[in-house]
Amino acid sequence: MNIFGKKSALEQLESVRDELAVAFVHHDWERIAELDQVCRNYVEKAALSSTTDKNVLRAILTQLFQLYASIIEACQERRDAARDELVSMRRSTKGAKVYQLYG
């Protein structure tokens, strides 16, 4: 079932872009993953449609590119924060083990 009803390919793409932006604001990573696949399908559909205004498509794709860049940056920041936390936990665990040995 089409979650966006009987909209044109461009309207569908704009709708999914807007939903991606909302999911990003709420850090809803599962929803972003779901919408990513939907977005890819709509990009292909819009690109192949003979009725698509290519200038409008280009503008929407530019906006999507910027949104995806922000999403990727946020993911990298979260990954780095998780890595730093794991490193800190490992150091704490090693320190606790040394303390138990000699404490």
Residue pairs with C-beta under 8 A, 6 or more apart in sequence:
2 12
3 38
4 11
4 12
4 15
4 16
7 15
8 49
8 51
8 52
9 42
9 45
9 46
9 49
9 51
9 52
10 46
10 52
10 53
10 56
10 57
10 60
12 42
12 45
12 46
13 39
13 42
13 43
13 46
13 57
13 60
13 64
14 60
16 35
16 38
16 39
16 42
17 39
17 60
17 63
17 64
17 67
19 31
19 35
20 32
20 35
20 36
20 39
20 64
20 67
20 71
21 67
23 31
23 32
23 35
24 32
24 67
24 70
24 71
24 74
27 74
29 75
32 71
39 64
43 61
43 64
46 52
46 57
46 60
47 57
